[in-house]
Amino acid sequence: MQKTVMSFGERVVEAVGRLGPLCAGVDPSAELLGAWGLTDDAKGLREFCLICVEAFAGVAPVVKPQVAFFERHGSAGMAVLEGFLCDAAAAGLLVVADAKRGDIDTTAAAYADAWLGQGSPLAADAVTVHPYLGLGALAPLMQVGARTGRGVIVVTRSSNPEGRLIQEAVTRSGQSVEESLLAEIAEWNRSPGTPTGTVGAVIGATLARSAFPLSQLGGVILAPGLGAQGASPRDVADRFGGCATGSVLASASRSLLAAGPKTADLRRAAGALAEELSSVLG
């Protein structure tokens, strides 16, 4: 008998129900490695990751490694990322690989194999993607995610001012680019054979409420901007109120990681933030 695979959306809802809606960023920049007293190389990177896994396990349901900070160290850095993915999974953490990939045809299929394929050393629970070549071009990633129980999170409403120029542009249909993308994501999640919450969206927590009814999205919302970018837990609650229970992941990186490098301090900061998010999001 074939084993039933829980979808990414289902696993997020279950994890958020246990621990709250915090997504802890893992951003080992050169500046942060230095602030933690670690060397800016694979050895320092590895130590940084070990601290994060120990601190966040059992406190935050989801961690989000920024892949660029691993890539900058070449093959040695990517080897550390592979190890982090294994360690995080063993500790019961869901992992969103913040890789922001996106292409067409066989290239999209190769990205799908790398980040979502069963048995891939880089396979995460979800991966972030760019939709600039059209949401339909990302079909290979969505199809593999649906088959393996993993997720595809589409950058849709980012808080950086450069992104807003494109995302708020009006299409021939009269909708903005971001509204059109959100509608396509909702349609994809409603399509027959698509497991619950396979396709999600990145929506900045610093932005005003979306004109698109996010309660209809049907996927996980990754909401960056908590802390260093200015959004508070109350802002998250105000801007994502009415979304499906357990579907919103509020992401904090720099502001949270500033509590390191001591594991106990980082764990305490993550626990306090998770508790505050849970209290306002319900």
KEKE-3310 file (N, C-alpha, C; in steps of 0.2 Angstrom, whole numbers, plus 5000, padded with zeros to 4 digits):
npx = (5004:5003:5011:5003:5007:5009:5004:5014:5007:4998:5007:5013:5002:5000:5012:5013:5001:5006:5018:5016:5017:5030:5043:5060:5073:5088:5102:5118:5127:5142:5144:5136:5142:5154:5150:5146:5157:5163:5172:5173:5170:5168:5169:5165:5152:5146:5147:5138:5126:5124:5121:5110:5100:5100:5095:5082:5075:5060:5055:5053:5043:5047:5061:5071:5084:5094:5099:5109:5119:5126:5130:5140:5151:5155:5157:5160:5152:5139:5140:5139:5126:5119:5121:5115:5101:5099:5101:5092:5080:5081:5079:5066:5062:5054:5059:5061:5069:5077:5079:5075:5073:5069:5064:5062:5054:5065:5075:5068:5063:5074:5078:5067:5070:5082:5078:5066:5065:5063:5075:5085:5100:5099:5085:5072:5058:5051:5053:5058:5053:5054:5042:5044:5045:5033:5019:5015:5027:5033:5027:5034:5041:5030:5023:5032:5033:5020:5020:5029:5026:5030:5033:5030:5035:5030:5037:5028:5022:5033:5042:5052:5056:5060:5054:5040:5037:5036:5027:5015:5011:4999:4990:4984:4972:4967:4970:4982:5000:5003:4991:4985:4994:4992:4979:4981:4989:4979:4970:4978:4980:4967:4965:4962:4969:4980:4989:4984:4989:5000:5006:5012:5014:5025:5023:5025:5026:5027:5019:5003:4986:4982:4974:4969:4958:4965:4961:4957:4967:4973:4985:5002:5007:5021:5028:5039:5049:5047:5052:5068:5065:5054:5041:5029:5023:5009:5006:5007:4996:4986:4987:4986:4974:4960:4965:4967:4968:4984:4991:4999:5016:5026:5041:5056:5073:5087:5084:5081:5092:5101:5101:5110:5127:5125:5117:5106:5102:5097:5088:5079:5075:5068:5058:5051:5046:5039:5029:5023:5018:5009:4999:4994:4989:4982)
npy = (4994:5011:5024:5038:5055:5069:5085:5100:5112:5106:5101:5113:5119:5110:5111:5125:5125:5118:5126:5139:5154:5157:5160:5157:5166:5161:5168:5169:5180:5189:5200:5196:5184:5189:5197:5187:5181:5172:5164:5169:5158:5141:5134:5143:5145:5133:5131:5142:5137:5126:5131:5138:5128:5121:5131:5135:5123:5115:5127:5137:5133:5133:5136:5147:5147:5158:5156:5162:5166:5155:5150:5160:5155:5145:5128:5122:5130:5126:5113:5114:5119:5108:5100:5107:5106:5093:5092:5101:5094:5083:5088:5091:5102:5112:5117:5131:5134:5148:5152:5158:5154:5152:5148:5142:5127:5114:5119:5124:5112:5105:5114:5110:5097:5098:5106:5101:5088:5070:5063:5072:5080:5093:5095:5104:5108:5117:5129:5146:5156:5165:5174:5180:5175:5171:5163:5150:5145:5140:5128:5114:5114:5116:5104:5094:5097:5095:5081:5076:5081:5094:5112:5127:5143:5158:5174:5188:5200:5210:5219:5228:5244:5244:5233:5235:5244:5236:5226:5232:5237:5239:5226:5221:5216:5224:5221:5223:5217:5209:5206:5198:5188:5182:5178:5168:5159:5155:5149:5138:5131:5127:5118:5101:5087:5094:5095:5101:5117:5118:5128:5144:5161:5175:5188:5204:5209:5222:5229:5237:5230:5217:5220:5209:5195:5187:5176:5167:5162:5149:5144:5143:5158:5167:5179:5191:5204:5206:5214:5220:5226:5233:5229:5224:5211:5214:5221:5211:5203:5212:5214:5201:5196:5185:5176:5158:5147:5144:5146:5157:5162:5172:5180:5182:5188:5196:5204:5194:5186:5194:5192:5181:5176:5166:5151:5149:5162:5165:5156:5160:5172:5169:5161:5170:5179:5170:5167:5180:5182:5171:5175:5186:5182:5171)
npz = (5000:4996:5004:5012:5008:5018:5013:5010:5015:5024:5034:5038:5044:5055:5062:5065:5073:5085:5089:5086:5074:5070:5058:5058:5052:5044:5042:5038:5036:5032:5041:5052:5055:5060:5071:5079:5083:5074:5061:5044:5035:5029:5041:5051:5046:5048:5062:5065:5060:5068:5080:5077:5074:5086:5095:5089:5088:5093:5097:5086:5072:5059:5049:5039:5029:5021:5005:4998:5006:5009:4996:4993:4998:4990:4985:4997:5006:5001:5005:5018:5019:5015:5025:5036:5032:5034:5048:5053:5049:5056:5069:5069:5063:5050:5034:5024:5010:5005:4991:4979:4965:4948:4932:4915:4907:4904:4913:4924:4928:4932:4943:4951:4954:4961:4973:4978:4975:4978:4989:4985:4989:4992:4995:5002:5013:5007:4994:4989:4975:4960:4950:4937:4924:4922:4930:4926:4920:4931:4933:4933:4945:4954:4951:4955:4969:4973:4971:4980:4992:4996:4996:4985:4986:4981:4976:4978:4984:4988:5000:4997:4990:4976:4971:4971:4961:4950:4954:4957:4945:4932:4923:4907:4910:4919:4932:4945:4944:4955:4961:4950:4950:4963:4962:4952:4959:4969:4960:4956:4967:4969:4959:4953:4961:4966:4981:4997:5000:4992:4984:4988:4994:4995:5005:5010:5027:5030:5022:5017:5019:5007:4992:4986:4992:5004:5011:5002:4996:4998:5001:5009:5017:5017:5027:5027:5036:5049:5063:5060:5048:5052:5054:5066:5078:5080:5068:5059:5063:5060:5046:5040:5045:5046:5037:5033:5047:5054:5042:5040:5040:5050:5047:5054:5054:5055:5066:5076:5075:5081:5094:5097:5100:5109:5113:5122:5124:5111:5109:5119:5115:5103:5107:5115:5105:5097:5106:5107:5094:5093:5102:5096:5084:5086)
capx = (5000:5007:5011:5001:5012:5006:5006:5017:5002:4996:5013:5014:4997:5001:5018:5011:4997:5010:5023:5015:5018:5037:5048:5066:5078:5095:5106:5125:5131:5149:5143:5133:5147:5159:5147:5145:5164:5164:5176:5169:5172:5164:5169:5161:5146:5144:5145:5132:5120:5123:5118:5103:5096:5099:5091:5076:5071:5055:5052:5050:5041:5050:5067:5072:5090:5095:5104:5115:5125:5130:5133:5146:5157:5156:5155:5161:5146:5134:5140:5136:5119:5116:5121:5110:5095:5098:5101:5085:5075:5081:5077:5059:5061:5052:5064:5060:5075:5076:5084:5072:5074:5064:5065:5057:5055:5070:5079:5063:5062:5081:5077:5063:5073:5087:5076:5060:5065:5064:5082:5090:5104:5096:5078:5069:5051:5048:5058:5055:5054:5052:5037:5045:5044:5026:5018:5015:5033:5035:5024:5038:5042:5023:5021:5036:5031:5014:5021:5034:5023:5034:5030:5033:5032:5031:5038:5022:5021:5039:5042:5057:5053:5061:5049:5034:5036:5034:5022:5009:5010:4993:4991:4979:4966:4965:4973:4990:5003:5003:4984:4985:4998:4988:4973:4983:4991:4973:4967:4982:4979:4960:4965:4961:4976:4985:4988:4983:4994:5007:5009:5011:5016:5029:5019:5029:5022:5027:5014:4996:4983:4982:4967:4966:4956:4970:4958:4955:4974:4974:4992:5005:5009:5027:5027:5045:5048:5046:5058:5073:5062:5049:5034:5028:5018:5002:5005:5006:4989:4981:4988:4984:4968:4955:4968:4966:4972:4990:4993:5004:5022:5029:5048:5061:5080:5092:5082:5081:5098:5105:5101:5115:5128:5123:5111:5101:5099:5094:5082:5074:5072:5064:5052:5047:5043:5034:5023:5019:5015:5003:4994:4990:4987:4977)
capy = (5000:5017:5028:5044:5060:5075:5091:5106:5116:5102:5101:5119:5120:5106:5114:5131:5123:5116:5131:5146:5155:5161:5157:5160:5166:5159:5172:5169:5185:5190:5204:5192:5179:5192:5199:5181:5179:5166:5165:5170:5153:5136:5132:5148:5144:5127:5133:5146:5133:5121:5135:5140:5122:5120:5136:5135:5117:5115:5134:5139:5128:5134:5140:5149:5148:5162:5152:5166:5167:5149:5150:5164:5151:5140:5121:5121:5133:5122:5107:5116:5120:5101:5097:5111:5103:5086:5093:5104:5089:5078:5091:5092:5109:5113:5121:5135:5136:5155:5152:5163:5152:5153:5148:5138:5121:5109:5122:5124:5105:5104:5117:5106:5091:5100:5109:5098:5081:5065:5060:5077:5083:5100:5095:5107:5107:5122:5134:5152:5156:5171:5172:5185:5172:5169:5158:5144:5142:5136:5121:5109:5115:5114:5097:5090:5098:5091:5074:5075:5084:5100:5118:5132:5150:5163:5181:5191:5207:5211:5226:5233:5249:5243:5228:5238:5247:5230:5222:5236:5239:5236:5222:5222:5214:5229:5220:5223:5211:5205:5203:5193:5182:5179:5175:5162:5155:5152:5144:5132:5127:5124:5113:5094:5084:5098:5094:5107:5122:5117:5134:5149:5167:5179:5195:5208:5211:5229:5232:5238:5224:5216:5220:5202:5192:5182:5170:5163:5160:5142:5142:5146:5165:5169:5186:5194:5211:5207:5216:5224:5230:5238:5226:5221:5206:5217:5223:5204:5201:5217:5213:5195:5194:5182:5170:5152:5146:5141:5147:5163:5162:5178:5179:5187:5186:5200:5206:5189:5183:5198:5189:5176:5169:5161:5147:5150:5169:5165:5152:5164:5178:5166:5159:5176:5182:5165:5168:5186:5181:5167:5179:5191:5179:5167)
capz = (5000:4995:5010:5010:5010:5020:5009:5014:5018:5030:5039:5041:5049:5061:5066:5068:5079:5090:5091:5084:5067:5068:5054:5060:5047:5046:5037:5040:5032:5034:5046:5057:5058:5064:5077:5083:5084:5070:5055:5038:5030:5030:5048:5054:5044:5051:5069:5065:5059:5073:5085:5075:5075:5093:5098:5086:5088:5098:5098:5080:5068:5052:5048:5032:5027:5015:5001:4995:5011:5008:4990:4993:5000:4985:4986:5004:5009:4999:5009:5025:5018:5015:5032:5039:5030:5037:5055:5054:5048:5062:5075:5068:5060:5043:5031:5018:5007:5002:4985:4974:4959:4943:4925:4911:4904:4908:4918:4930:4930:4936:4950:4955:4956:4966:4979:4980:4973:4984:4989:4983:4995:4994:4996:5008:5013:5002:4991:4986:4968:4956:4944:4932:4918:4922:4935:4922:4919:4937:4934:4935:4953:4958:4950:4959:4975:4974:4972:4986:4999:4997:4994:4981:4988:4975:4978:4975:4986:4992:5004:4995:4985:4969:4969:4971:4954:4945:4957:4957:4938:4930:4917:4902:4913:4924:4939:4946:4943:4961:4961:4945:4953:4969:4959:4949:4964:4972:4955:4956:4974:4969:4954:4955:4961:4970:4988:5001:5001:4988:4981:4993:4992:4999:5005:5015:5033:5031:5017:5019:5017:5000:4989:4985:4998:5005:5014:4996:4993:4998:5002:5015:5016:5021:5028:5030:5037:5056:5067:5057:5043:5054:5056:5073:5078:5079:5061:5056:5064:5056:5039:5038:5049:5041:5033:5036:5053:5053:5035:5040:5044:5051:5047:5057:5053:5058:5073:5080:5076:5085:5101:5097:5098:5115:5111:5127:5123:5105:5110:5123:5110:5098:5111:5117:5099:5095:5110:5106:5088:5094:5106:5092:5078:5088)
cpx = (5004:5006:5008:5006:5008:5009:5010:5012:4999:5001:5014:5008:4998:5007:5016:5006:5000:5014:5022:5018:5025:5041:5055:5071:5085:5100:5113:5129:5138:5149:5141:5138:5152:5156:5146:5152:5166:5168:5171:5171:5167:5164:5165:5154:5143:5142:5139:5126:5119:5119:5111:5098:5095:5094:5084:5072:5066:5052:5049:5048:5045:5056:5068:5079:5091:5101:5110:5121:5129:5133:5139:5152:5158:5154:5155:5155:5140:5134:5137:5129:5116:5116:5116:5103:5094:5097:5094:5080:5075:5079:5070:5057:5059:5057:5061:5067:5074:5081:5081:5074:5068:5066:5060:5059:5060:5074:5074:5063:5069:5081:5073:5066:5078:5084:5070:5060:5067:5072:5087:5094:5102:5089:5076:5062:5048:5054:5054:5057:5052:5048:5038:5044:5037:5025:5018:5021:5036:5031:5028:5039:5035:5021:5025:5034:5025:5015:5025:5031:5027:5030:5034:5030:5034:5032:5033:5022:5027:5039:5047:5054:5054:5056:5042:5032:5033:5027:5015:5007:5003:4993:4985:4972:4963:4968:4980:4993:5003:4996:4983:4988:4995:4982:4975:4986:4985:4970:4971:4981:4972:4960:4965:4968:4981:4984:4987:4989:5000:5010:5007:5014:5020:5025:5022:5024:5022:5022:5007:4992:4982:4974:4964:4964:4961:4967:4957:4962:4975:4981:4995:5008:5016:5028:5034:5044:5048:5053:5062:5070:5056:5042:5034:5023:5011:5001:5004:4999:4984:4981:4986:4978:4963:4958:4967:4971:4978:4994:4999:5010:5026:5037:5052:5068:5085:5090:5082:5088:5103:5106:5107:5122:5126:5117:5105:5098:5095:5087:5076:5071:5067:5057:5048:5043:5038:5028:5019:5015:5008:4998:4990:4987:4981:4977)
cpy = (5006:5022:5035:5050:5066:5081:5096:5110:5112:5102:5107:5121:5116:5109:5120:5130:5121:5122:5138:5148:5159:5157:5161:5160:5164:5162:5173:5174:5186:5195:5200:5187:5183:5194:5193:5178:5173:5168:5165:5165:5147:5133:5136:5147:5138:5128:5137:5142:5129:5125:5137:5134:5121:5125:5136:5129:5117:5122:5137:5133:5127:5138:5141:5151:5152:5159:5156:5166:5160:5148:5154:5160:5145:5133:5119:5124:5129:5115:5108:5116:5113:5098:5100:5108:5097:5087:5096:5099:5085:5081:5093:5099:5108:5118:5124:5137:5143:5156:5157:5160:5153:5153:5144:5131:5116:5112:5122:5117:5103:5107:5113:5100:5092:5102:5105:5090:5076:5063:5066:5079:5090:5101:5098:5106:5112:5126:5140:5153:5163:5170:5177:5182:5169:5163:5151:5141:5139:5130:5115:5109:5113:5107:5092:5091:5095:5083:5072:5078:5091:5106:5123:5139:5155:5170:5185:5198:5208:5218:5231:5237:5247:5237:5230:5241:5242:5227:5226:5238:5235:5232:5224:5220:5219:5228:5222:5217:5206:5202:5198:5187:5178:5175:5168:5157:5151:5147:5138:5128:5124:5118:5106:5091:5088:5098:5101:5111:5121:5123:5140:5156:5171:5186:5198:5210:5218:5233:5233:5231:5223:5217:5214:5199:5186:5176:5165:5160:5152:5139:5145:5153:5166:5176:5189:5201:5212:5209:5222:5229:5234:5235:5223:5215:5208:5219:5216:5202:5206:5215:5206:5192:5191:5176:5164:5151:5142:5142:5153:5161:5169:5177:5184:5184:5190:5202:5200:5186:5188:5196:5184:5180:5164:5157:5149:5157:5169:5161:5156:5169:5175:5164:5165:5179:5177:5166:5174:5185:5177:5171:5183:5188:5174:5160)
cpz = (5000:5001:5008:5013:5012:5015:5014:5018:5025:5036:5042:5046:5055:5065:5069:5074:5085:5093:5089:5077:5066:5063:5055:5054:5049:5040:5040:5036:5035:5041:5053:5060:5062:5070:5082:5085:5080:5064:5049:5033:5032:5037:5052:5053:5047:5058:5070:5065:5064:5079:5084:5076:5082:5097:5095:5087:5094:5100:5092:5076:5061:5053:5041:5031:5021:5011:4999:5000:5012:5002:4989:4995:4996:4987:4994:5008:5007:5003:5016:5025:5018:5022:5037:5038:5033:5045:5057:5054:5054:5068:5074:5066:5052:5040:5025:5015:5003:4996:4979:4967:4954:4936:4921:4909:4908:4913:4925:4933:4934:4943:4954:4958:4962:4973:4982:4978:4978:4983:4987:4989:4997:4995:5002:5008:5009:4999:4988:4979:4965:4950:4938:4925:4917:4926:4932:4921:4925:4938:4936:4942:4956:4957:4955:4967:4977:4975:4978:4992:5001:4994:4989:4983:4984:4978:4974:4977:4991:4995:5001:4989:4978:4966:4968:4964:4949:4948:4957:4950:4936:4923:4913:4905:4918:4931:4939:4945:4949:4962:4956:4948:4959:4967:4955:4954:4968:4967:4955:4962:4973:4964:4956:4955:4965:4977:4992:5002:4998:4986:4986:4990:4997:4999:5011:5021:5034:5026:5020:5016:5010:4998:4987:4991:4999:5008:5008:4993:4993:5000:5008:5013:5021:5021:5031:5032:5045:5059:5063:5052:5045:5056:5063:5073:5077:5072:5057:5057:5060:5049:5036:5042:5044:5037:5037:5042:5051:5046:5035:5044:5044:5051:5050:5056:5057:5065:5078:5081:5080:5092:5102:5099:5103:5113:5116:5126:5116:5105:5114:5119:5105:5101:5113:5110:5096:5099:5109:5099:5089:5097:5102:5086:5080:5086)
residu = (MET:GLN:LYS:THR:VAL:MET:SER:PHE:GLY:GLU:ARG:VAL:VAL:GLU:ALA:VAL:GLY:ARG:LEU:GLY:PRO:LEU:CYS:ALA:GLY:VAL:ASP:PRO:SER:ALA:GLU:LEU:LEU:GLY:ALA:TRP:GLY:LEU:THR:ASP:ASP:ALA:LYS:GLY:LEU:ARG:GLU:PHE:CYS:LEU:ILE:CYS:VAL:GLU:ALA:PHE:ALA:GLY:VAL:ALA:PRO:VAL:VAL:LYS:PRO:GLN:VAL:ALA:PHE:PHE:GLU:ARG:HIS:GLY:SER:ALA:GLY:MET:ALA:VAL:LEU:GLU:GLY:PHE:LEU:CYS:ASP:ALA:ALA:ALA:ALA:GLY:LEU:LEU:VAL:VAL:ALA:ASP:ALA:LYS:ARG:GLY:ASP:ILE:ASP:THR:THR:ALA:ALA:ALA:TYR:ALA:ASP:ALA:TRP:LEU:GLY:GLN:GLY:SER:PRO:LEU:ALA:ALA:ASP:ALA:VAL:THR:VAL:HIS:PRO:TYR:LEU:GLY:LEU:GLY:ALA:LEU:ALA:PRO:LEU:MET:GLN:VAL:GLY:ALA:ARG:THR:GLY:ARG:GLY:VAL:ILE:VAL:VAL:THR:ARG:SER:SER:ASN:PRO:GLU:GLY:ARG:LEU:ILE:GLN:GLU:ALA:VAL:THR:ARG:SER:GLY:GLN:SER:VAL:GLU:GLU:SER:LEU:LEU:ALA:GLU:ILE:ALA:GLU:TRP:ASN:ARG:SER:PRO:GLY:THR:PRO:THR:GLY:THR:VAL:GLY:ALA:VAL:ILE:GLY:ALA:THR:LEU:ALA:ARG:SER:ALA:PHE:PRO:LEU:SER:GLN:LEU:GLY:GLY:VAL:ILE:LEU:ALA:PRO:GLY:LEU:GLY:ALA:GLN:GLY:ALA:SER:PRO:ARG:ASP:VAL:ALA:ASP:ARG:PHE:GLY:GLY:CYS:ALA:THR:GLY:SER:VAL:LEU:ALA:SER:ALA:SER:ARG:SER:LEU:LEU:ALA:ALA:GLY:PRO:LYS:THR:ALA:ASP:LEU:ARG:ARG:ALA:ALA:GLY:ALA:LEU:ALA:GLU:GLU:LEU:SER:SER:VAL:LEU:GLY)
# end
